Amino acid sequence: MRSDANIAGPMTDPVPGPRTESMGEDVSRETPPPMDDTPIGRAAQLAVEALGRAGEGLPRPEQTRVMVVANQKGGVGKTTTTVNLAASLALHGGRVLVIDLDPQGNASTALGIDHHAEVPSIYDVLVESKPLAEVVQPVPDVEGLFCAPATIDLAGAEIELVSLVARESRLQRAIQAYEQPLDYILIDCPPSLGLLTVNALVAGQEVLIPIQCEYYALEGLGQLLRNVDLVRGHLNPTLHVSTILLTMYDGRTRLASQVADEVRTHFGDEVLRTSIPRSVRISEAPSYGQTVLTYDPGSSGALSYLEAAREIALKGVGVNYDPTHAHIGAQSNPSMAEGIQ
């Protein structure tokens, strides 16, 4: 006698890989392999879990959280962190705006936003007093995510702002006049401490500092923290460093662990428990005009940014983050990260 399962046709495994069948008189059972059976199988299952977790939604902040992503040291993952955290927060159900303040326009590129010289950009907002709403564009791949792009014109803004009235608070005024409801605004700063970064610090309430898990990680941070103190004392009393995110973490090296321990000793609870692993997929995604969340949602980098976003969102409403169910392959098993990058 044929079983009902056989009449209906062959079943599809949720994860590619070998399967075992035990045939009873009326029942056909198929047991999926364990998640770590093959790298492809792990990646497939993690992708499904990642997208499922992204759709769960998170508590929304009572008012818009304006977060300044800053570190004058280059190559620490500022832009990568900005766009991937923004995409993660949007995938969790938030409305998120990325403001690209870096003349190179890398955040705009990573989000698939056109930013050639004729495009209305954040330069027009800062120097020409154009309303922010006139330059904001929706990000094609992620619902609820928007971007105010940067163009090469921004390279001259540092000089042009010097002679303008209220030069330090022009971005703050533009954000205050923006009427569309937003849960988060993430500002990607240039790798310097000039007037563009000062505008960001005056406009924001929170500073998020990405720190790479490499030698000299804390070098130069003192000047950034002094600038934050100066802006808080003279221009923006609500400004504070709320978040430190460890990036480029490689669990196979002793150096990464030592740097992580040193940063946690310096900054304590401001350091997120989630760290971002070194990932080929994170590096590849911008060349396709995508964040790693849409480029490869099952990669270790995508999962890490989803968890970092969850932690930031919960921290913002005073809820303790529980890492028990976090799927951060790079931290728990470095070899897994290699397999699914």
C-alpha positions as CSV (number, residue, x, y, z in Angstrom):
1,M,0.0,0.0,0.0
2,R,1.3,3.5,-0.9
3,S,1.5,6.1,1.8
4,D,-0.3,9.5,1.5
5,A,3.1,11.2,1.3
6,N,4.0,9.2,-1.7
7,I,0.7,9.9,-3.4
8,A,1.2,13.7,-2.9
9,G,4.6,13.6,-4.5
10,P,8.2,13.9,-3.2
11,M,8.8,16.2,-0.2
12,T,11.4,18.9,-0.4
13,D,14.0,19.1,2.3
14,P,14.2,22.5,4.1
15,V,18.0,22.2,3.9
16,P,19.9,20.7,1.0
17,G,21.8,17.5,1.9
18,P,21.4,13.8,2.4
19,R,18.3,12.4,4.1
20,T,17.2,9.2,5.7
21,E,13.8,7.6,5.3
22,S,12.1,5.1,7.5
23,M,9.2,3.4,5.8
24,G,6.3,2.2,7.9
25,E,3.1,0.6,6.8
26,D,1.3,3.9,6.4
27,V,3.9,6.5,7.0
28,S,6.8,7.9,5.2
29,R,9.1,10.1,7.3
30,E,12.0,12.3,6.2
31,T,14.5,13.7,8.7
32,P,16.3,16.8,7.7
33,P,20.1,16.7,8.4
34,P,21.5,18.8,11.2
35,M,22.2,22.4,10.5
36,D,25.9,22.0,10.3
37,D,25.8,19.1,7.8
38,T,27.3,21.2,4.9
39,P,28.3,24.8,4.5
40,I,25.6,25.3,1.8
41,G,23.0,23.7,4.1
42,R,24.0,25.9,7.0
43,A,23.8,29.0,4.9
44,A,20.4,28.1,3.6
45,Q,18.9,27.5,7.0
46,L,20.6,30.6,8.5
47,A,19.2,32.7,5.6
48,V,15.7,31.5,6.4
49,E,16.2,32.2,10.1
50,A,17.7,35.6,9.4
51,L,14.7,36.7,7.3
52,G,12.3,35.3,9.9
53,R,14.0,37.1,12.7
54,A,14.1,40.3,10.7
55,G,10.3,40.2,10.3
56,E,9.6,39.8,14.0
57,G,9.7,43.5,14.6
58,L,11.2,45.4,17.6
59,P,9.9,48.0,20.0
60,R,9.9,51.4,18.3
61,P,11.5,54.4,20.1
62,E,9.2,57.0,21.5
63,Q,10.9,59.7,19.5
64,T,13.4,59.6,16.6
65,R,16.8,58.4,17.6
66,V,19.5,60.4,15.8
67,M,22.7,58.4,15.8
68,V,26.1,59.8,14.6
69,V,28.4,57.1,13.3
70,A,31.9,58.6,13.8
71,N,35.5,57.7,14.1
72,Q,38.2,59.9,12.4
73,K,40.3,56.8,11.9
74,G,39.8,55.5,8.4
75,G,39.0,51.9,7.5
76,V,37.2,50.9,10.7
77,G,33.8,50.1,9.1
78,K,31.9,53.4,9.6
79,T,30.0,53.3,6.3
80,T,29.6,49.6,6.3
81,T,28.2,49.8,9.9
82,T,25.9,52.7,9.0
83,V,24.2,51.1,6.0
84,N,23.9,47.6,7.4
85,L,22.6,48.7,10.7
86,A,20.1,50.9,8.9
87,A,19.0,48.1,6.7
88,S,18.7,45.8,9.7
89,L,16.6,48.3,11.7
90,A,14.3,48.8,8.6
91,L,14.0,45.0,8.2
92,H,12.9,44.8,11.8
93,G,10.1,47.1,11.0
94,G,11.5,50.6,11.6
95,R,11.5,53.7,9.4
96,V,15.2,54.7,8.9
97,L,17.0,57.5,7.2
98,V,20.7,57.4,6.3
99,I,22.3,60.8,5.9
100,D,25.5,60.5,3.9
101,L,27.9,63.2,5.1
102,D,31.1,61.7,3.5
103,P,32.1,63.4,0.2
104,Q,33.1,60.0,-1.2
105,G,29.4,59.0,-1.1
106,N,30.1,55.3,-0.2
107,A,27.0,55.0,1.9
108,S,24.9,56.2,-1.1
109,T,26.6,53.6,-3.3
110,A,26.0,50.8,-0.9
111,L,22.3,51.6,-0.7
112,G,22.0,51.7,-4.5
113,I,21.3,55.5,-4.6
114,D,22.4,57.6,-7.6
115,H,24.7,60.4,-6.4
116,H,26.3,61.9,-9.4
117,A,27.0,65.7,-9.4
118,E,23.6,66.8,-10.6
119,V,21.6,64.8,-8.0
120,P,20.0,66.9,-5.2
121,S,22.1,66.0,-2.2
122,I,22.9,66.8,1.4
123,Y,25.3,69.5,0.1
124,D,22.2,71.5,-1.1
125,V,20.7,71.1,2.4
126,L,23.8,72.3,4.2
127,V,25.0,75.1,1.9
128,E,21.9,76.1,-0.1
129,S,19.3,75.5,2.7
130,K,17.3,73.2,0.5
131,P,14.6,71.2,2.6
132,L,15.8,67.7,3.5
133,A,12.6,66.2,2.1
134,E,13.6,67.3,-1.4
135,V,16.8,65.3,-1.4
136,V,15.7,62.1,0.4
137,Q,15.3,59.0,-1.8
138,P,13.8,55.6,-0.9
139,V,16.3,52.7,-1.0
140,P,15.1,50.3,-3.7
141,D,15.7,46.9,-1.9
142,V,14.6,47.7,1.6
143,E,11.1,48.9,2.6
144,G,11.2,51.7,5.2
145,L,14.8,52.7,4.4
146,F,15.7,56.1,3.0
147,C,18.9,58.0,2.1
148,A,20.0,61.6,1.7
149,P,22.9,61.1,-0.7
150,A,26.3,62.8,-0.8
151,T,27.8,64.1,-4.0
152,I,31.4,65.2,-4.8
153,D,30.1,68.8,-4.2
154,L,30.3,68.0,-0.5
155,A,34.1,68.0,-0.7
156,G,34.0,71.8,-0.8
157,A,31.4,72.2,1.9
158,E,33.9,72.4,4.7
159,I,35.2,75.7,3.2
160,E,31.9,77.1,2.2
161,L,30.3,76.5,5.6
162,V,32.9,78.6,7.3
163,S,31.3,81.9,6.2
164,L,27.7,80.8,6.7
165,V,25.5,81.8,9.7
166,A,25.0,79.1,12.3
167,R,27.4,76.9,10.4
168,E,27.5,74.2,13.1
169,S,23.8,73.7,13.3
170,R,22.6,73.7,9.7
171,L,22.0,69.9,9.6
172,Q,20.2,70.1,13.0
173,R,17.8,72.6,11.6
174,A,17.2,70.6,8.5
175,I,16.4,67.5,10.5
176,Q,14.0,69.4,12.8
177,A,12.1,70.7,9.8
178,Y,11.8,67.2,8.3
179,E,8.1,66.2,8.8
180,Q,8.1,62.5,7.7
181,P,7.9,60.1,10.7
182,L,11.1,58.3,11.4
183,D,12.3,55.9,14.1
184,Y,16.0,56.2,13.4
185,I,18.4,58.6,11.6
186,L,21.9,57.3,11.1
187,I,24.5,59.9,10.0
188,D,27.6,58.6,8.2
189,C,30.5,60.9,9.0
190,P,33.7,61.5,7.0
191,P,37.0,60.3,8.5
192,S,37.9,63.7,9.9
193,L,36.8,66.1,12.7
194,G,35.9,69.1,10.5
195,L,32.7,71.1,10.2
196,L,30.8,68.2,8.5
197,T,31.4,66.0,11.5
198,V,30.6,68.9,13.9
199,N,27.3,69.4,12.1
200,A,26.5,65.7,12.7
201,L,27.4,65.9,16.4
202,V,25.2,69.0,16.9
203,A,22.3,67.3,15.1
204,G,22.5,64.0,16.9
205,Q,21.7,62.7,20.4
206,E,23.9,59.6,20.3
207,V,27.3,58.7,19.0
208,L,28.0,55.2,17.7
209,I,31.7,54.5,17.4
210,P,32.8,51.5,15.3
211,I,36.2,50.1,16.5
212,Q,38.1,47.5,14.5
213,C,39.6,44.6,16.4
214,E,43.1,45.3,15.2
215,Y,46.3,46.8,16.5
216,Y,46.0,50.6,17.3
217,A,42.3,50.2,17.6
218,L,42.0,52.9,20.3
219,E,44.5,55.2,18.7
220,G,42.9,58.6,18.0
221,L,39.8,57.9,19.9
222,G,40.8,60.4,22.6
223,Q,40.4,63.3,20.2
224,L,37.0,62.2,19.1
225,L,35.8,61.9,22.7
226,R,37.2,65.3,23.5
227,N,35.3,66.7,20.5
228,V,32.1,65.0,21.8
229,D,32.7,66.7,25.2
230,L,33.2,70.1,23.5
231,V,30.1,69.8,21.4
232,R,28.1,68.7,24.5
233,G,29.4,71.6,26.6
234,H,28.8,74.3,24.0
235,L,26.3,73.3,21.4
236,N,24.4,70.1,22.2
237,P,23.9,69.2,25.8
238,T,22.1,65.9,25.0
239,L,24.9,64.4,23.0
240,H,26.5,61.2,24.5
241,V,28.4,58.2,23.3
242,S,25.8,55.5,23.6
243,T,27.2,52.6,21.5
244,I,30.6,51.0,20.7
245,L,30.5,48.3,18.0
246,L,33.5,46.0,17.5
247,T,34.1,45.3,13.8
248,M,36.4,43.1,11.8
249,Y,36.4,40.5,14.6
250,D,38.3,37.3,13.8
251,G,37.7,34.7,16.6
252,R,40.6,32.7,15.3
253,T,43.2,35.3,16.4
254,R,44.4,36.1,19.9
255,L,44.7,39.8,18.9
256,A,41.0,40.2,18.2
257,S,40.1,38.8,21.7
258,Q,42.7,41.1,23.3
259,V,41.4,44.2,21.6
260,A,37.8,43.3,22.4
261,D,38.7,42.8,26.1
262,E,40.6,46.1,26.1
263,V,37.7,48.0,24.5
264,R,35.2,46.4,27.0
265,T,37.4,47.4,29.9
266,H,37.6,51.1,28.6
267,F,33.9,51.5,27.7
268,G,32.0,48.9,29.7
269,D,28.2,48.7,29.0
270,E,28.5,51.0,26.0
271,V,30.1,48.1,24.0
272,L,27.5,45.9,22.3
273,R,27.7,42.2,23.1
274,T,27.4,41.5,19.4
275,S,30.5,42.0,17.3
276,I,30.8,42.1,13.5
277,P,33.1,39.4,12.0
278,R,35.5,39.7,9.1
279,S,33.4,38.7,6.2
280,V,34.0,38.5,2.4
281,R,30.2,39.0,1.9
282,I,30.2,42.3,3.8
283,S,33.0,43.6,1.5
284,E,31.4,42.4,-1.7
285,A,27.9,43.7,-1.1
286,P,28.5,47.4,-1.9
287,S,29.9,46.6,-5.4
288,Y,26.4,45.3,-6.2
289,G,24.7,48.4,-4.7
290,Q,23.4,46.4,-1.8
291,T,23.8,45.9,1.9
292,V,24.9,42.5,3.1
293,L,21.3,42.0,4.4
294,T,19.9,41.7,0.9
295,Y,23.1,40.5,-0.8
296,D,23.5,37.4,1.4
297,P,21.0,37.2,4.3
298,G,22.4,34.0,5.6
299,S,26.0,35.1,5.9
300,S,27.7,35.6,9.2
301,G,27.9,39.4,8.6
302,A,24.2,39.7,7.9
303,L,23.3,37.8,11.0
304,S,25.6,39.8,13.1
305,Y,24.2,43.1,11.9
306,L,20.7,41.9,12.6
307,E,21.6,41.0,16.1
308,A,23.5,44.3,16.6
309,A,20.4,46.2,15.4
310,R,18.2,44.2,17.8
311,E,20.5,45.0,20.7
312,I,20.5,48.7,19.8
313,A,16.7,48.8,19.6
314,L,16.2,47.0,22.9
315,K,18.8,49.1,24.6
316,G,17.1,52.3,23.4
317,V,13.8,51.3,25.2
318,G,15.5,50.1,28.3
319,V,15.0,46.3,27.7
320,N,17.9,44.0,28.5
321,Y,19.3,42.2,25.4
322,D,19.3,38.5,25.8
323,P,21.9,36.9,23.5
324,T,20.8,33.3,24.3
325,H,19.1,32.9,21.0
326,A,21.5,35.0,18.9
327,H,22.7,33.3,15.7
328,I,26.2,34.8,15.6
329,G,28.2,32.1,13.9
330,A,31.4,34.1,13.8
331,Q,31.5,34.4,17.6
332,S,30.4,30.9,18.6
333,N,32.3,29.1,15.9
334,P,34.9,30.8,13.8
335,S,35.1,28.0,11.3
336,M,31.4,28.2,10.6
337,A,31.9,31.9,9.6
338,E,34.5,30.8,7.1
339,G,32.1,28.3,5.6
340,I,29.2,30.6,5.0
341,Q,30.9,33.9,4.2
